[in-house]
Amino acid sequence: MAELSEAVRLEPALARAYNALGYAYLRMKDYEHALADFNEAIRLMPNYANAFRNRSATRRAMGDAAGAAADQAKAR
């Protein structure tokens, strides 16, 4: 986590760093932080399919089936 947070700090426009940090939060079941990081990754790279897939998994875990389905469709 510390290394990923440092990567985001050093390169705040790097969507892949936000996606990786969000994925780490997702694995820890810290869905609010994961969602925020996936949102930032998507803001930085609007066609980032992997971030949409990860945000879909996060939304599904949070009980947002409609949001999860929408993100999955965007990922395709």
VMD Tcl script that draws the C-alpha trace (Angstrom):
set ca {
  {0.00 0.00 0.00}
  {2.76 2.43 0.87}
  {4.48 1.92 -2.48}
  {1.24 2.35 -4.42}
  {0.36 5.48 -2.45}
  {3.83 6.83 -3.20}
  {3.38 6.12 -6.91}
  {0.14 8.12 -6.90}
  {1.83 10.94 -5.00}
  {4.75 11.07 -7.42}
  {2.68 10.68 -10.57}
  {-0.86 11.96 -9.87}
  {-1.87 11.69 -13.54}
  {-1.03 7.97 -13.78}
  {-4.35 6.15 -14.10}
  {-2.71 2.74 -13.71}
  {-1.37 3.71 -10.28}
  {-4.88 4.64 -9.12}
  {-6.23 1.40 -10.54}
  {-3.58 -0.65 -8.73}
  {-4.21 1.18 -5.46}
  {-7.96 0.72 -5.88}
  {-7.45 -2.99 -6.49}
  {-5.43 -3.26 -3.28}
  {-8.26 -1.58 -1.39}
  {-10.78 -3.87 -3.09}
  {-8.83 -6.92 -1.91}
  {-8.87 -5.48 1.63}
  {-12.65 -4.94 1.32}
  {-12.21 -1.19 1.79}
  {-14.80 -0.45 -0.87}
  {-15.11 3.30 -0.36}
  {-11.39 3.89 -0.97}
  {-11.39 1.39 -3.85}
  {-14.31 3.14 -5.52}
  {-12.65 6.55 -5.17}
  {-9.42 5.29 -6.75}
  {-11.21 3.56 -9.64}
  {-13.22 6.73 -10.23}
  {-9.98 8.71 -10.45}
  {-8.40 6.16 -12.80}
  {-11.45 6.41 -15.07}
  {-11.44 10.21 -14.90}
  {-7.80 10.20 -16.02}
  {-8.29 7.52 -18.69}
  {-11.98 7.38 -19.71}
  {-11.57 4.21 -21.81}
  {-9.62 2.22 -19.19}
  {-11.43 -1.14 -19.38}
  {-9.60 -2.71 -16.44}
  {-10.62 0.15 -14.14}
  {-14.24 -0.30 -15.25}
  {-14.01 -4.05 -14.49}
  {-12.54 -3.36 -11.08}
  {-15.11 -0.68 -10.31}
  {-17.81 -3.14 -11.38}
  {-16.53 -5.68 -8.84}
  {-16.45 -2.98 -6.17}
  {-19.99 -1.85 -6.92}
  {-21.19 -5.45 -6.88}
  {-19.58 -5.94 -3.45}
  {-21.29 -2.76 -2.25}
  {-24.69 -4.04 -3.42}
  {-25.00 -1.78 -6.48}
  {-26.00 -4.36 -9.11}
  {-27.11 -1.77 -11.67}
  {-23.87 0.20 -11.38}
  {-21.85 -3.01 -11.58}
  {-23.67 -4.07 -14.77}
  {-23.18 -0.63 -16.34}
  {-19.46 -0.70 -15.60}
  {-19.14 -4.24 -16.94}
  {-20.81 -3.12 -20.18}
  {-18.39 -0.19 -20.47}
  {-15.45 -2.52 -19.88}
  {-16.49 -4.60 -22.88}
}
mol new
graphics top color blue
foreach p $ca { graphics top sphere $p radius 0.5 }
foreach p [lrange $ca 0 end-1] q [lrange $ca 1 end] { graphics top cylinder $p $q radius 0.2 }
display resetview
